[in-house]
Amino acid sequence: MIRNAFNVFFVALSLLSCAEPAAVVAPTAISLDSEREKIADTTLFSSMREVRLESAPDCAINSINKVLMADSTLYIMDRRQKKVLLFGLDGRHRGTIADIGHGRGEYVDLVDVAVDRHRRELLLLVYPQGIMHYTLGGKFKHKDELDGTFTNICCDSTHYYLRRETFANMKQADYSLMSVNKTTGERRDLLRLDAERAPFCSLGGDSRLYDCGGRLFFTRYFDSNIYELSGGGAVARYSIDLGKYAFPESEMKKRFECQELYSGAIRRRRIYAITKVKAGRRYVMFSSNLKNLAMFDTKTGRTFFTSSHPGWPYSVAFGASCDYVPVSGTDDKVCLVVPPSLFTSAEHIVAEHPELRGRFSGRALELAGSFSESDNPLLVICTLK
């Protein structure tokens, strides 16, 4: 049975891998009560840089599931094609990792990708379960085998962190995470799972481990904490007061099926997942299963929250928007993914209805004539204040 688990609990001290006992520090409270109609990009970002990705048959992107950055190279994870595509910040294609197969140095499915900037490696979490190590240039080095089913990976200087699938083969996992010591191979379970935080299925695919440069974070369903990972352990760093968006006790009397949870949460405006975490120098930025946006100002303690879909400055008045993706491996960057259809539709509508020109952003109109439907998306790399 799932019950309401949105509360402020600390991670058990037994789960922390510290040589000496550390003082327990309460997580910083963040409230979503202060809602705005919209949040301006100038409030959040100190700079924005367009990256127009090269468009050619050998580097066509089907889906952007994750964006990573290291040494001025962008790594685009395309789960549908089971590929990692490498682009320079000038948009030029630098290579593709697509070692699909059953032989040595090959994988059947691509699950997740991470950058190990400490060892200067690219890590691919793959199926059959393992971690494949590549150079940052995309050359295969070796593979570490894994036991169990894992869905996300990240690392710091001393440990790998792996997120377990909540349910695998109809069996609930006992813990949300496992850390692996890079030197000794010692494995440690982190954050015990119970029925309150384990819906019948995990709705698949989404990342819940966030590499913010020098800091790593983790979130999980039906848990309002944002956990910080370090030294092989985990501690609740931020606690979100969901206010009117929290699941009331009356709605938590039974276990949810996936579609029931997803559609019911949208219909009733309930939050069960904190997503897309990015911690900059001043702001902590995150979203949720409702696709909204929240910004916590660490200097003032204030929170800016909006239910609208921001698309700065490329959105159009007809509800189109640009989704943002945290740029893994950086401490202050997020990426707006602008589909080419936004520009082609703007060009078509304005051509047939010139009186509607004012409904589109100036930059969208400026770029409208230079995109086709088959082009790769435009990426806008934004630096968070």
Rosetta blueprint (number, residue, H / E / L):
1 M L
2 I L
3 R L
4 N L
5 A L
6 F L
7 N L
8 V L
9 F L
10 F L
11 V L
12 A L
13 L H
14 S H
15 L H
16 L L
17 S L
18 C L
19 A L
20 E L
21 P L
22 A L
23 A L
24 V L
25 V L
26 A L
27 P L
28 T E
29 A E
30 I E
31 S E
32 L L
33 D L
34 S L
35 E E
36 R E
37 E L
38 K L
39 I L
40 A L
41 D H
42 T H
43 T H
44 L H
45 F E
46 S E
47 S E
48 M E
49 R E
50 E E
51 V E
52 R E
53 L L
54 E L
55 S L
56 A L
57 P H
58 D H
59 C H
60 A L
61 I L
62 N L
63 S L
64 I L
65 N L
66 K E
67 V E
68 L E
69 M E
70 A E
71 D L
72 S L
73 T E
74 L E
75 Y E
76 I E
77 M E
78 D E
79 R L
80 R L
81 Q L
82 K L
83 K E
84 V E
85 L E
86 L E
87 F E
88 G E
89 L L
90 D L
91 G L
92 R L
93 H E
94 R E
95 G E
96 T E
97 I E
98 A L
99 D L
100 I E
101 G L
102 H L
103 G L
104 R L
105 G L
106 E L
107 Y E
108 V L
109 D E
110 L E
111 V E
112 D E
113 V E
114 A E
115 V E
116 D E
117 R L
118 H L
119 R L
120 R L
121 E E
122 L E
123 L E
124 L E
125 L E
126 V E
127 Y E
128 P L
129 Q L
130 G E
131 I E
132 M E
133 H E
134 Y E
135 T E
136 L L
137 G L
138 G L
139 K L
140 F E
141 K E
142 H E
143 K E
144 D E
145 E E
146 L L
147 D L
148 G L
149 T L
150 F E
151 T E
152 N E
153 I E
154 C E
155 C E
156 D L
157 S L
158 T L
159 H E
160 Y E
161 Y E
162 L E
163 R E
164 R E
165 E L
166 T L
167 F E
168 A E
169 N L
170 M L
171 K E
172 Q E
173 A L
174 D L
175 Y E
176 S E
177 L E
178 M E
179 S E
180 V E
181 N E
182 K L
183 T L
184 T L
185 G L
186 E L
187 R E
188 R E
189 D E
190 L E
191 L E
192 R E
193 L L
194 D L
195 A H
196 E H
197 R H
198 A L
199 P L
200 F L
201 C L
202 S L
203 L L
204 G L
205 G L
206 D L
207 S L
208 R L
209 L E
210 Y E
211 D E
212 C E
213 G L
214 G L
215 R E
216 L E
217 F E
218 F E
219 T L
220 R L
221 Y L
222 F L
223 D L
224 S L
225 N E
226 I E
227 Y E
228 E E
229 L E
230 S E
231 G L
232 G L
233 G E
234 A E
235 V E
236 A E
237 R E
238 Y E
239 S E
240 I E
241 D E
242 L L
243 G H
244 K H
245 Y H
246 A L
247 F L
248 P L
249 E H
250 S H
251 E H
252 M L
253 K L
254 K L
255 R L
256 F L
257 E L
258 C H
259 Q H
260 E H
261 L H
262 Y H
263 S H
264 G H
265 A H
266 I H
267 R H
268 R H
269 R L
270 R L
271 I L
272 Y L
273 A L
274 I E
275 T E
276 K E
277 V E
278 K E
279 A E
280 G L
281 R L
282 R L
283 Y E
284 V E
285 M E
286 F E
287 S E
288 S E
289 N L
290 L L
291 K L
292 N L
293 L E
294 A E
295 M E
296 F E
297 D E
298 T L
299 K L
300 T L
301 G L
302 R L
303 T E
304 F E
305 F E
306 T E
307 S L
308 S L
309 H L
310 P L
311 G L
312 W L
313 P L
314 Y L
315 S L
316 V E
317 A L
318 F L
319 G L
320 A L
321 S L
322 C L
323 D E
324 Y E
325 V E
326 P E
327 V E
328 S E
329 G L
330 T L
331 D L
332 D L
333 K E
334 V E
335 C E
336 L E
337 V E
338 V E
339 P L
340 P H
341 S H
342 L H
343 F H
344 T H
345 S H
346 A H
347 E H
348 H H
349 I H
350 V H
351 A H
352 E H
353 H L
354 P H
355 E H
356 L H
357 R H
358 G H
359 R H
360 F E
361 S L
362 G H
363 R H
364 A H
365 L H
366 E H
367 L H
368 A H
369 G L
370 S L
371 F L
372 S L
373 E L
374 S L
375 D L
376 N L
377 P L
378 L E
379 L E
380 V E
381 I E
382 C E
383 T E
384 L E
385 K L
